[in-house]
Amino acid sequence: MSLSDPIADMLTRIRNAVRNKTRHVHVKRSKICTGIAEVLKSEGYVTDFDSIEDGHQGLIRIELKYGPRGEQIIHELKRVSKPGCRRYAGVEDLPRPLAGLGIAIVSTSRGVLSDRQAREQRIGGELLCTVE
């Protein structure tokens, strides 16, 4: 079975795992999903991630992060740009979720970056998702 939107599948799996307070989640591996996992790790939303070979496409194992009393770190994951309606933004138009407390993940010509990194490098791109 082929997925028409692997990013939405990844976000849904993470959203469901956080809701069930699962420690880790497996998602199908692709370059874009690996980039999103790197941004989530660098911004402190997940503990770690690694690749698992399964003889096919491969999987990414993402270790989810929770607060000291088990509270959720990721409250909302929202897909912005969809296969039917792509959303692009210049550096001046990048959103600031939760007035800067959340992040927007952007696909740029220099790879997948958070909105903060994109502003530092003065580059825009496709808005993939927001994390709050």
C-alpha positions in Angstrom: 0.0 0.0 0.0 1.4 3.4 -1.0 0.8 6.5 1.1 -0.2 9.6 -0.8 0.8 11.8 2.1 3.6 10.4 4.3 3.9 13.6 6.3 0.3 13.5 7.4 0.7 9.8 8.3 3.8 10.7 10.4 2.0 13.5 12.2 -1.1 11.4 12.9 1.0 8.5 14.3 2.8 11.0 16.6 -0.4 12.7 17.6 -2.0 9.3 18.5 1.0 8.1 20.4 1.2 11.3 22.5 -2.5 11.0 23.3 -2.0 7.4 24.5 1.2 8.3 26.4 3.3 5.9 24.4 7.1 6.1 24.9 8.0 5.6 21.2 6.4 5.4 17.8 7.4 3.9 14.4 6.9 5.8 11.2 7.8 5.0 7.6 11.2 6.5 6.7 11.6 9.1 4.0 14.0 12.1 3.6 11.3 14.6 4.5 10.1 12.6 7.6 13.7 12.2 8.8 14.1 16.0 8.4 11.0 16.6 10.4 12.2 14.3 13.2 15.6 16.1 13.2 13.8 19.5 13.7 11.5 18.0 16.5 14.7 16.7 18.3 16.6 19.9 17.9 13.7 22.0 19.2 13.2 19.7 22.2 9.8 18.1 21.3 11.2 14.5 21.1 14.0 12.8 23.0 15.7 11.0 20.1 15.1 9.1 16.9 16.9 6.4 14.9 16.5 4.5 11.6 15.5 0.9 11.6 16.1 -1.3 8.5 13.2 -3.6 7.8 14.2 -4.9 4.3 11.8 -2.5 2.6 11.6 1.3 2.9 12.7 1.3 6.5 11.3 2.9 9.7 12.1 5.8 12.0 11.7 5.0 15.7 10.9 8.3 17.5 11.3 8.5 21.3 8.6 10.8 22.6 9.2 13.3 25.4 7.0 14.0 28.4 7.2 16.4 31.3 8.4 15.3 34.8 4.9 14.4 35.9 4.0 12.7 32.6 2.4 15.8 31.0 2.4 16.2 27.2 5.2 18.3 25.5 3.4 18.2 22.1 -0.1 19.5 22.5 -1.0 20.0 18.9 0.4 19.0 15.5 -1.3 20.6 12.6 -0.5 19.9 8.9 -0.5 23.2 7.0 0.6 22.5 3.4 -1.4 19.6 1.9 -1.0 17.7 -1.4 -4.1 19.3 -2.7 -3.3 22.9 -1.5 0.4 23.7 -1.1 1.2 26.7 1.2 4.4 28.7 0.7 5.7 31.6 2.8 8.5 34.1 2.4 10.7 34.8 5.4 8.6 37.8 6.4 5.4 35.7 6.3 6.5 32.7 8.4 4.0 32.1 11.2 4.9 32.3 14.9 2.7 29.6 16.6 1.7 30.4 20.2 3.4 33.8 19.8 6.8 32.2 19.4 6.4 29.4 22.0 5.6 26.8 19.2 7.4 26.1 16.0 6.5 25.9 12.3 8.4 23.4 10.2 9.5 24.6 6.8 10.8 22.8 3.8 13.5 25.0 2.2 16.1 24.7 -0.5 18.6 24.1 2.4 16.6 21.3 3.9 13.9 21.0 6.5 14.2 23.8 9.1 12.2 25.3 12.0 10.8 28.8 11.5 13.5 30.2 13.8 16.3 28.6 11.7 14.6 29.8 8.5 14.5 33.4 9.8 18.1 33.3 10.8 19.1 32.1 7.3 16.7 34.6 5.7 15.0 31.9 3.6 11.3 30.9 3.1 9.7 27.8 1.8 6.8 25.4 2.0 5.1 25.4 5.4 4.8 21.7 6.3 3.3 21.8 9.8 3.0 23.7 13.1 3.8 22.2 16.5 2.4 23.7 19.7 
